Amino acid sequence: MRKKKDDRSAIISVNQTQEKKDSMQTKHSDNQPEIKNSLPKGLSNPAQRALFGIGITDLRQLTNFSISEIKKLHGMGPKGIKILIAALDKQNLSFKAE
């Protein structure tokens, strides 16, 4: 017959697991540079990662790229392009001419 853990040991086990997760998150976040994101809300994570991958973290940086260059990025789909165009228009900005 297996012995059941008493409640205290279960709580300690849960707390140790949470502490381990917290320390892993801290270590992970210490290794990652913080990216200040001023891209429009509603842009999918894959689209954001695609832009971050080429160094774009700010909407104004998009003015250095044409729409066709941004469309070629893996993770950037038609919805993302529409969101970017709308956000640029709102700030009286636009993509670079083709």
C-alpha positions in Angstrom: 0.0 0.0 0.0 1.3 3.4 -1.0 1.6 6.1 1.6 -0.1 9.4 0.8 1.9 12.5 1.2 0.7 14.7 3.9 -0.6 18.1 3.0 2.5 20.0 4.2 4.8 18.0 1.9 2.5 18.6 -1.0 2.5 22.4 -0.3 6.3 22.4 0.0 6.6 20.5 -3.3 4.3 23.0 -5.1 6.2 26.0 -3.6 9.5 24.5 -4.7 8.2 23.9 -8.2 6.9 27.5 -8.4 10.3 28.9 -7.1 12.1 26.8 -9.8 9.8 28.2 -12.5 10.3 31.8 -11.2 14.1 31.4 -11.2 14.0 30.0 -14.7 11.9 32.9 -15.9 14.3 35.4 -14.3 17.3 33.7 -15.8 15.6 33.7 -19.2 14.5 37.3 -19.0 18.0 38.3 -17.9 19.5 36.8 -21.1 17.0 38.5 -23.4 17.4 42.2 -24.2 14.2 44.2 -23.5 12.6 45.4 -26.8 10.6 48.6 -26.5 7.7 47.9 -28.7 5.8 50.8 -30.2 4.2 48.7 -33.0 0.4 48.9 -33.4 -1.9 46.8 -31.2 -3.5 43.9 -32.9 -0.4 42.9 -34.8 0.1 39.1 -34.4 3.0 37.7 -32.5 4.5 36.1 -35.6 4.3 39.5 -37.4 5.9 41.3 -34.5 8.7 38.7 -34.4 9.2 39.1 -38.2 9.6 42.9 -37.7 11.9 42.5 -34.6 14.0 40.1 -36.6 15.0 42.8 -39.0 15.4 45.4 -36.3 12.0 47.2 -36.5 10.6 48.0 -33.1 9.0 51.4 -33.9 6.4 52.3 -36.5 8.6 55.1 -37.9 11.2 52.6 -38.9 8.8 51.0 -41.4 9.1 54.1 -43.6 12.5 52.8 -44.7 10.9 49.7 -46.2 8.5 49.1 -49.1 5.3 47.1 -48.6 6.7 44.4 -50.8 9.8 44.0 -48.6 7.6 43.7 -45.5 5.3 41.2 -47.2 8.2 38.9 -47.9 8.9 38.4 -44.1 7.9 35.1 -42.7 5.1 35.7 -40.3 3.7 38.8 -42.0 0.4 38.2 -43.6 -2.3 40.3 -45.3 -4.0 41.2 -42.0 -0.6 42.4 -40.5 0.0 44.5 -43.6 -3.5 46.1 -43.3 -2.8 46.9 -39.6 0.6 48.5 -40.4 -0.9 50.6 -43.3 -3.7 51.9 -41.0 -1.2 52.7 -38.2 1.1 54.5 -40.6 -1.8 56.5 -42.1 -3.0 57.5 -38.7 0.4 59.1 -38.1 0.7 60.6 -41.6 3.5 58.2 -42.5 3.8 55.6 -45.3 5.9 52.8 -46.6 8.9 53.6 -48.8 7.9 53.9 -52.5 8.4 50.8 -54.6 
